[in-house]
Amino acid sequence: MDENDVLIHMSEDIKKCWMNVSDISNIQDKWRRVEDSTITTAIRICMKLKGKQCYLTKLEQDDAFKFGLVYDEFSRLLYTIRLAYGEVESEIFSDEELSQRFYEKDIPALLELWGSCSLISADLMVALLIDNWNSTDDHDDLAKSLTVCSTSCVKQVVLSCDLVQHPIPDNIKDSTKSTVFTVIEHLTSACDSLVKIVKCASCMEEDHSAEDAILNMITWSLYGLNYISVNVLKPILVGNSEDVEDDLKKYSKSLESLFPLLRQLLKQHKLEPSDDIDSKQEDDSQNKEENDNKNKQTSKSKDKNKAKEDQSVEKTDEEKVEPSQPSIEDLLKTLEKEYEIFTKEFLGSGKVSICQEDPNGSDVSLFYRPEQYREIADCTVGSCDMKDRNDWIKDLPLTEDQTLVSDIYIVRNGPLKTSSDVEIDFIVLPVANSAERQIQVKVNNGGSWNDMENVQQEVSEAKTHLSFKVSSMDAFIAYIDNPSESHEILPQGSTYTNADNEEIQVKFLPDIVDSPVKAHIKVVQHDSKEVTSYREKCLDSIMGIICLSDAVEIRTDEEVEVKKNMVVTVRMEDNPNTEKDSQLVVIRYNDTQVQVLDKSQCRITKDGTNFKVECKGLWSIAVARVKKIFLNMRDSLKKEFLVMSGKVQMCNLMTYIDDSSRDMSKGGAMFWLDFVEKNMLQEDIEMKLQLGFIEVKNSRSKDLAVKQNQTFDLAIEGQIKLTLSNGNGQNFKMTYLKGADNHVTIPIEVKRDQEKEPFATFKLSEDGSDTPIHVVAIPVRDLSELSSDDIASRPMIKLNENNNARDELKLKEEAAKCVLAHNSLMELSRELSERDVRKLSHQLGVSEDLIDKFKDQMDGDIVRTNFQTLCEWRGKTGRATMVDFLISSLRTCGRSDCANIIGQVRSRQRGLTREDFNR
């Protein structure tokens, strides 16, 4: 077995190790496994890697890839240990026996794992960057993997080893005295490893592709060193310092060599420590010198009364005395300050960024300092689950003038509570004129929604980034506010003039109302850039409307009887020469309907780029130029207007199958159903393909006009079962948000049931409706037989739609009785061999033991055994779905000839005869 094989096998062994722990459901058993074997195994792996890396002479691209696999799996192992500890932490310190074992056994073992992991990560990082760097993707990835591994081990030891928060009980202090040697040993090892990394970083050229990785490793390693020194070493040194003087000298020497290297690295990156921190250090050093001088003066005054010969000896001794060494307490204080300086400069300058990203892949990041990790370790920030989205939307305190422009982000395992601010960075949905509009952020804290101040906004052509700082929250959203202007409509008439553009007006004629009415009026601009891009990508979606004006929206708090007309002036860049056969139309709308009026139905007057529209009723008004041919297709124009104004999105419901999740033996698969905007369809298909998601053939829905926040029901039917419960049976809720993640994942397995259609069926309907608007029906046999590329949706027979369908169902039921009659089944029994029936029984759900019993009862007669098996499956009566199931099962077993014959016989409303098989 060569070197490469060993690394592959090692990564597989590590994977088995962490998976064995993850598979244990009982948290006490899981932690016992970690205590008894997993930590020891992890340390042993470190030793193996250390030995392998010692003899490493060259790190080719293939080697870098395989080492990367090993360190990736090792990081997952460390993460698994960390999770197991988090689950049982409270029980450890409430149970005396568990607590004693933890202090005596687990803490030393975890510290050893930390020291060992620090050593191997540092050694390979140095070897990689100094002697074996080739600037390939695999070398870059290995550097990142080493950083992640080193960081994971620091996170593990930081969470589990804290003798300040959980001091050693007095009754076991004697039995844990030896732990102090272990602590110092591994602190020294970790410090030596950090010295290596800092030296390596100092030798790297500017803008090296691995610079981020190594600076992150240094930051976390320095934090781990400082944390263990303060929270483990300091408490355990009390009463034990004299026993470990020699060990402390080694650690002190290592620390003294580290400090100047850190300062050198700061200078190399042109980062100078701030004056306040340096002044503190200078004051401390001056105080230390003054204390030393006072001690010397005191010593000299005492020696004046001694004999002369003693004075000469004293002088000789003074000449031999070396400068006093700093105490371990002073060095630990210096370590804290050096950590503060390093992180303040590198994190403050942006050269090092420590962030937690959503493991589910949403576009949100949480930036924090290492010392905040303990406060955020258990929680993640990301999009809320689809099943909860509708409830969150109902809870949002947004007015009619405020529009949600982000997903709804929540703190999982929250709330988020930190002693100092963390920074949240996320991406919002496309917003018209986003550079000119202030997007606002609302944060939910303890159930109360409040606006955030000092939200930073960074706009690019493709995306808009928002960031804000917070120390406590449960959820957050982004929204834009397009406030309406209040206007009082008077019986004698009144005129509204837009504050931003005086040419846009609404004139309410006299006697339009009987009494004063308060109206809310605003101008709504459509995103012309987005519409242009949409036209280019979706040529068939906007074909009738050539250009569209801004809209003037008018609403009142209550219904109003309108007796006279109003005149609305809107603005539109119009060029009638762009399309010869075109015409101006008025589009008027409200919350429930849209109407398209031509010049015979509504008066339009043009004055340059201004258009005056006179109509009756308090409608929202827009003007459009359309192709004349579309005046006979007004429903199409209405839909195009809704799309252009952003009131609906044209989407397709896409059905993907996760190729990596297939289990052919059980017919198991993970389906991914997703609302995808039509203009993003091709990009989505290509991205999903890269992730191993394959579109199910014939499964794409027709174009659906979907509103923001619209909710749909997704029902799962057929001969399948969900392998993970969604808490709502076999039904899902899908609530659409523009530009957000609009998918649900559905893990299924085939579950044979002759009472159900032999399909895996997904039915989409509008919320509260029983009529499906889209159906995907995948034959269950395809899930067990076909590759993901070949799986396709098939049309299902639509039943119970009208009287003809009911009659057809009745005929199918009568035909089923004929096909499944005893005489008919006997003819089929004669045609099938024993092997055929045994294969068929697996599909039909008849056990092998029962078939053997029938065979004994029939004295080995195969035909009668087959007949008894079929009768057992059929039961007392036969139904139409059972015939479909029998046909499908026969095809699965390789007897398509019999399946075809049964299908033909059923269509003739009769049972099987001998002649059917003799043709």
C-alpha angles and dihedrals in degrees: 000000000000128000096269093052090052092055093048091049091046092054090049092050091050090050091052089050096056093038091054088056094044092052092061108097099189108082095209091051090046093054091044088056090050092050096044102043119346098071091045090049091050091052090048089052089053090054092050092050091047091054092047093048092049090067095042109126101164133016109207123187092262091051091048089053093051094045086050090056091052095049092044091055091043089054089053089050091053090047090052091052089049092051092047090053092048091054095053102030097107092049093050093061095040095052116069095208094047090045094052093049090048094053096041100040115009102048094052090046094049091048090050089051090051093050093046094047091048090052099050093042092050094045094052093043090054092046090048098049101035104038110012110036113138101161093236123144090250092054090049091048092049091054089052091046091052091051092048091049094049090045092049092055092050090050090050096051093042092055097044107034113063117134091174095061093032107028120193110267115247093239093064101035092102093052092050098048092105089059090080090067090051092049094052093043094055094039088056091047092049091047092050089050091051091051089056093051094047091050089049092050090050090056095051120106120245117278093014110174090235095050094103091050096051095043090052090049091051092048095051093041091052090049092050091049092050094044096051091044092054102034101035112017098044096051094043094048091065105111093357104070096101092056094058104040094124092048091048090052090058091050091045091052091051091050092049090055091049100054100064090045091056091051090048090053090051091053091046089058091044093247116141120194114247117259096245094060094043092048090054090054092047091050090050092049091047091050089049092052092048091052091050091050092049090051091051093049091049090050092051094049091054091051096054093085093054125103120275093248088054089050091056091049089049091053090051090050092048090055090054097047112106122219110280115264119234113258122247088250091057091047092051090051089051090049090055091050094046090051090050091050095045097048094041092054101038097039093039092052093048093240088120122038122184112192141164114219128199109268088212091061105248118150099258131107132188115211118200145154119259093248088060092059095093089058096050101030096105099044136068131192119225148118116314117252116272091241090059098040097091092051091051091049091053089053095052113110095219122143126220089264093054121082127198110234101174141050116266106263120201137183108244114212085010172131101152109230122167133168090233134021124287122197124241119202123185144154123247129208121270109286125192111249089357092167089062098041128074111229111209131211128217120198125201111217118174092341095310121111117215135171117252122229126216096030110174116220125197116184126197131166093263105031146016116220122201126190134180139166124241140160101195132031147129100200143345142199139185124230142167125228120218099175122204122230117236117235130176115224108212130201090237090053133261142203129228118205121191113243094221098041118025092195091068106082143156116210116197109202122226116278091020089131135017096226136016114290126195112226132186113219131182140159116240119200121203118221103255093187092053091047091051091049090046092053091053094050099037107037093172097050102068109030106128105047113071098181136354133207128225110271129240108215120202125185138163132204092240139018114284130199107229119200104173138037131268127213117220123193115204133172128235135164097233129181111174091188092069089077122024099202098048138122140193117248135181119233113202123179148160136185094295109031147024125211130192113207125188126207092276090059102039135025115244124183121189124209110172106294093346122092124194116207122191117197142144121252135035098283132154107248137210133161126220139180110225139178109265093231089065093060085086090051101054095153088063090050091050091052092047091051092051090051095047092047091049094241092123135017123219105233140170123214103230124201117205131177120215103233093199093057098058117129105183094185092061098027086243125163143151114238122200115202114189139175104226124187109243094235090055096045101106094045090050093051092050093047092049091049090056088054093051097259114136123197112241108239117252090007101108114112125231116261108295123200101221125187125216110271092010113154127214133189118231115195123195115210142161136054095334140094132207113250091203122041118236093195093247105075112245095332128097134193119221118192116187125224119177114252093359131112103281103176140113125201117220118192111196143172129197113261113185114226120158090203090068135062112269092244140097096233130192115189121190120198136162115268110281095010126114094201114093117226092192134019130190114191118182118184107242092224088063089062090059099038114028134069118246091256092058100046111110138176115248129205113259125219107258109226134188094017095124142343092284090055091050090050090049091051090050091052091049091052091050091047090051091056089054095047093046096043116123094252091050094048090049090058090051090048090057091052097050125076123223089255090052092053094046090053090044092051091063088059094042095047099244113140125235090235091059092049090052089051091052090048091054091048092051093047091245096307104154098200094051091043090053090047093051090049093053092046091050090054094045096051121193097325137017127231134198094251089055091060090051088049092049092050092049092047094049090053090049089053093051098257099115089145091066091042091054092049092051090050091052094046092049091054088057091053096240143099132258122284134187090254091062090067097039097063 
